[in-house]
């Protein structure tokens, strides 16, 4: 698909694309670019792996129209936070995932429609990887609940329906084994993130499918839409819109399928691209 002007919709990833990883701070330059797009009648939607509960720093922005969250499992209208659609993992499928990976002893995080729960070991790993203190992590992830065991939580009779499961493995080899254990289960979308993580959603629940569905609901021509990303869980947006644009700091996999590249997140590359194409 080829991008056609004028642009009618912009979808953007957060971490690594428009927000530096490990932060909840979007630069004024980036905010101004999205506001300018919105003022020109462009529909603006975030497309993130985070749940709504981790988006406080965006929810006051008048330029934000839609929220594609939890890797496309949940989509809300920003104006009233009404649920447009959601695709939680069936309880039985979530248990299959947990059982299949049990021998690898992964650390788990579960994402629901609006918030997430994380095991103590996963939280400690995230602190180590980011270099943040526990107080700094609390500022970055203020609404994440720390629990003893995600599998025990999902076995609870009041199971709420996780929209995404994320597991952290011991190393890249274990991550690959986890991926291979999950493939035969079917009915899942899998994204290998970093060197140790696998993100798991129900079949058909991806950023790309949610974006395509949103574009259809709004009656827009996908060739007039653009999506920005940087990593594996953004790949499904490629081919769904007129242009999939990847920041220069993006992963090799994302850059390999990009229609275009823009400067890095540190250089506010998405804002630079929007300014050049919207005037």
C-alpha positions as CSV (number, residue, x, y, z in Angstrom):
1,X,0.0,0.0,0.0
2,X,1.2,3.5,-0.8
3,X,0.6,6.5,1.5
4,X,-1.7,9.1,-0.1
5,X,-2.2,12.6,1.2
6,X,-3.9,14.2,3.0
7,X,-3.3,12.1,6.1
8,X,-6.6,11.2,7.9
9,X,-5.3,9.1,10.8
10,X,-2.0,8.8,12.8
11,X,-1.4,5.8,15.1
12,X,1.7,5.9,17.3
13,X,3.5,3.5,19.6
14,X,4.9,4.8,22.9
15,X,8.0,3.1,24.3
16,X,11.0,3.5,22.0
17,X,8.9,5.4,19.4
18,X,7.5,8.6,20.9
19,X,8.5,8.1,24.5
20,X,12.0,7.0,25.7
21,X,11.9,3.6,27.3
22,X,11.6,3.5,31.0
23,X,9.9,6.9,31.2
24,X,6.4,8.4,31.0
25,X,7.5,11.7,29.6
26,X,6.6,12.8,26.1
27,X,8.5,15.8,24.8
28,X,6.7,19.2,24.2
29,X,7.8,18.9,20.6
30,X,6.0,15.6,20.2
31,X,2.9,16.8,21.9
32,X,2.8,19.9,19.7
33,X,3.1,17.8,16.5
34,X,0.2,15.6,17.5
35,X,-1.9,18.7,18.5
36,X,-1.1,20.3,15.1
37,X,-2.3,17.1,13.4
38,X,-5.5,17.0,15.4
39,X,-6.2,20.7,14.6
40,X,-6.0,19.8,10.9
41,X,-8.7,17.2,11.4
42,X,-6.4,14.1,11.6
43,X,-7.6,11.3,14.0
44,X,-4.8,10.6,16.5
45,X,-4.6,7.3,18.3
46,X,-2.0,5.8,20.6
47,X,-1.1,2.1,19.8
48,X,0.7,0.6,22.8
49,X,1.3,-2.5,24.7
50,X,0.4,-0.7,27.9
51,X,-3.1,-0.7,29.5
52,X,-5.0,2.5,30.1
53,X,-3.9,2.6,33.7
54,X,-0.4,3.3,32.6
55,X,-1.4,6.2,30.3
56,X,-2.0,9.0,32.9
57,X,0.5,11.2,31.2
58,X,-1.6,11.2,28.0
59,X,-5.2,11.1,29.2
60,X,-5.5,14.9,29.6
61,X,-4.5,15.6,26.0
62,X,-7.3,17.0,23.9
63,X,-5.5,15.9,20.7
64,X,-5.8,12.2,21.6
65,X,-8.9,10.6,20.0
66,X,-8.5,6.8,20.5
67,X,-6.5,4.4,22.6
68,X,-5.3,1.1,21.1
69,X,-3.9,-0.6,24.2
70,X,-2.6,-4.0,25.4
71,X,-1.2,-4.7,21.9
72,X,-4.6,-4.2,20.2
73,X,-6.6,-6.2,22.7
74,X,-8.5,-3.2,24.0
75,X,-9.6,-0.1,22.1
76,X,-11.3,2.9,23.8
77,X,-12.6,6.3,22.7
78,X,-10.7,8.9,24.6
79,X,-13.5,11.5,24.8
80,X,-15.6,9.3,27.1
81,X,-13.3,6.3,27.7
82,X,-16.0,4.1,26.2
83,X,-15.0,0.6,25.1
84,X,-14.9,0.4,21.3
85,X,-14.0,-3.3,21.4
86,X,-11.8,-5.8,23.4
87,X,-10.4,-9.3,22.8
88,X,-9.4,-10.9,26.1
89,X,-7.7,-14.3,26.3
90,X,-10.2,-17.1,27.1
91,X,-9.6,-18.5,30.6
92,X,-8.8,-21.9,29.2
93,X,-6.3,-20.6,26.7
94,X,-4.5,-18.6,29.4
95,X,-4.2,-21.7,31.5
96,X,-2.8,-23.6,28.6
97,X,-0.1,-20.9,28.2
98,X,0.8,-21.0,31.9
99,X,1.0,-24.8,31.9
100,X,3.1,-25.0,28.7
101,X,5.7,-22.7,30.0
102,X,5.8,-23.9,33.6
103,X,8.9,-26.0,33.2
104,X,10.8,-22.9,32.1
105,X,9.9,-21.0,35.3
106,X,9.1,-17.7,33.6
107,X,8.4,-14.5,35.5
108,X,4.9,-13.2,34.6
109,X,3.0,-10.0,34.0
110,X,-0.8,-9.9,33.2
111,X,-2.5,-7.0,31.5
112,X,-6.2,-6.5,31.9
113,X,-8.5,-3.9,30.2
114,X,-7.3,-1.0,32.4
115,X,-4.5,-2.2,34.6
116,X,-1.7,-4.8,35.0
117,X,-0.4,-7.1,37.7
118,X,3.3,-8.1,37.9
119,X,5.2,-10.7,39.9
120,X,7.8,-9.6,42.3
121,X,10.6,-11.2,40.2
122,X,9.5,-9.5,37.0
123,X,9.4,-6.1,38.8
124,X,13.0,-6.7,40.1
125,X,14.1,-7.6,36.6
126,X,12.6,-4.4,35.2
127,X,14.3,-2.4,37.8
128,X,17.7,-4.0,37.0
129,X,17.2,-3.5,33.3
130,X,16.2,0.1,33.5
131,X,18.6,1.1,36.3
132,X,15.6,2.7,38.2
133,X,15.2,2.6,42.0
134,X,11.9,1.2,43.4
135,X,10.7,4.8,43.9
136,X,11.5,5.7,40.3
137,X,9.8,2.5,39.1
138,X,6.7,3.5,41.0
139,X,6.6,6.8,39.2
140,X,7.0,5.1,35.8
141,X,4.4,2.4,36.6
142,X,2.2,3.9,39.3
143,X,-0.8,1.6,38.8
144,X,0.9,-1.8,38.5
145,X,-0.1,-4.2,41.2
146,X,2.7,-6.4,42.5
147,X,1.5,-10.0,43.2
148,X,3.1,-13.2,44.4
149,X,1.9,-15.4,41.4
150,X,0.2,-14.6,38.2
151,X,-0.8,-18.3,37.6
152,X,-2.5,-18.3,41.0
153,X,-4.3,-15.0,40.2
154,X,-5.6,-16.5,36.9
155,X,-6.8,-19.6,38.7
156,X,-9.0,-17.5,41.0
157,X,-12.7,-18.1,40.5
158,X,-13.1,-14.4,39.8
159,X,-10.8,-14.5,36.7
160,X,-11.2,-11.2,35.0
161,X,-9.9,-12.2,31.6
162,X,-6.3,-11.1,30.9
163,X,-6.0,-9.3,27.6
164,X,-2.2,-9.9,27.4
165,X,0.3,-12.1,29.2
166,X,4.0,-11.3,29.2
167,X,6.6,-13.7,30.4
168,X,10.3,-13.0,31.1
169,X,12.7,-15.9,30.6
170,X,16.1,-16.6,31.9
171,X,17.9,-15.8,28.7
172,X,17.4,-15.7,24.9
173,X,17.6,-19.4,24.5
174,X,14.9,-20.0,27.0
175,X,12.8,-17.3,25.3
176,X,13.1,-19.1,22.0
177,X,12.1,-22.4,23.7
178,X,9.1,-20.7,25.2
179,X,8.1,-19.4,21.8
180,X,8.4,-22.9,20.3
181,X,6.3,-24.4,23.1
182,X,3.5,-21.8,22.5
183,X,3.3,-22.1,18.7
184,X,1.5,-25.6,18.7
185,X,-1.2,-24.3,21.1
186,X,-2.8,-22.2,18.4
187,X,-5.2,-19.5,19.0
188,X,-2.5,-17.0,20.0
189,X,-0.6,-14.0,18.8
190,X,3.1,-14.1,19.9
191,X,5.6,-11.3,19.9
192,X,9.3,-11.8,20.9
193,X,10.4,-8.6,22.6
194,X,14.0,-7.8,23.6
195,X,16.1,-10.8,24.4
196,X,14.0,-12.4,27.2
197,X,10.3,-11.6,26.8
198,X,7.4,-13.0,24.9
199,X,4.1,-11.2,24.7
200,X,0.9,-13.3,24.3
201,X,-2.5,-12.2,23.2
202,X,-5.5,-14.1,21.7
203,X,-5.6,-14.9,18.0
204,X,-6.4,-11.8,16.0
205,X,-5.6,-9.3,18.8
206,X,-2.7,-7.3,17.4
207,X,-2.0,-3.6,17.0
208,X,-2.4,-4.1,13.3
209,X,-5.8,-5.8,13.4
210,X,-7.1,-3.3,15.9
211,X,-5.8,-0.4,13.8
212,X,-7.5,-1.9,10.7
213,X,-10.7,-2.4,12.5
214,X,-10.6,1.2,13.9
215,X,-9.9,2.6,10.4
216,X,-12.9,0.6,9.1
217,X,-15.2,1.8,11.9
218,X,-14.3,5.4,11.2
219,X,-15.0,4.9,7.5
220,X,-11.4,6.0,6.5
221,X,-9.3,5.0,3.5
222,X,-6.3,3.1,5.0
223,X,-4.0,4.5,2.3
224,X,-4.5,8.0,4.0
225,X,-3.4,6.6,7.4
226,X,0.1,6.2,8.9
227,X,1.5,4.2,11.8
228,X,4.7,4.7,13.8
229,X,6.6,2.0,15.7
230,X,10.0,0.6,16.7
231,X,9.7,-3.0,17.8
232,X,8.3,-6.5,17.1
233,X,4.8,-5.9,18.5
234,X,4.5,-3.0,16.0
235,X,5.1,-5.2,12.9
236,X,1.5,-6.1,12.4
237,X,0.7,-2.4,11.6
238,X,2.8,-2.8,8.4
239,X,0.6,-3.1,5.4
240,X,-2.5,-2.1,7.3
241,X,-2.1,1.6,6.4
242,X,-0.5,3.7,3.8
243,X,2.8,3.9,5.6
244,X,4.5,2.1,8.5
245,X,7.2,4.5,9.7
246,X,9.9,3.2,12.0
247,X,12.3,5.4,14.1
248,X,16.0,4.9,13.5
249,X,16.5,3.4,16.9
250,X,14.0,0.7,16.1
251,X,14.8,-3.0,16.0
252,X,16.2,-4.7,12.9
253,X,13.0,-6.6,12.4
254,X,10.9,-3.4,12.4
255,X,13.3,-1.4,10.2
256,X,13.4,-4.3,7.7
257,X,9.6,-4.0,7.0
258,X,9.3,-0.2,7.3
259,X,8.0,1.8,4.4
260,X,10.0,4.7,5.7
261,X,12.4,5.6,8.6
262,X,12.4,8.8,10.6
263,X,14.9,10.1,13.2
264,X,15.2,8.4,16.6
265,X,12.9,8.9,19.6
266,X,15.7,11.0,21.2
267,X,15.5,13.4,18.2
268,X,11.6,13.5,18.2
269,X,11.7,11.8,14.9
270,X,7.9,11.2,14.7
271,X,7.3,14.9,15.2
272,X,9.8,15.7,12.5
273,X,8.0,13.3,10.1
274,X,4.6,14.7,10.9
275,X,5.7,18.3,10.5
276,X,7.2,17.6,7.1
277,X,4.1,15.8,5.8
278,X,1.4,18.0,7.4
279,X,3.0,21.3,6.9
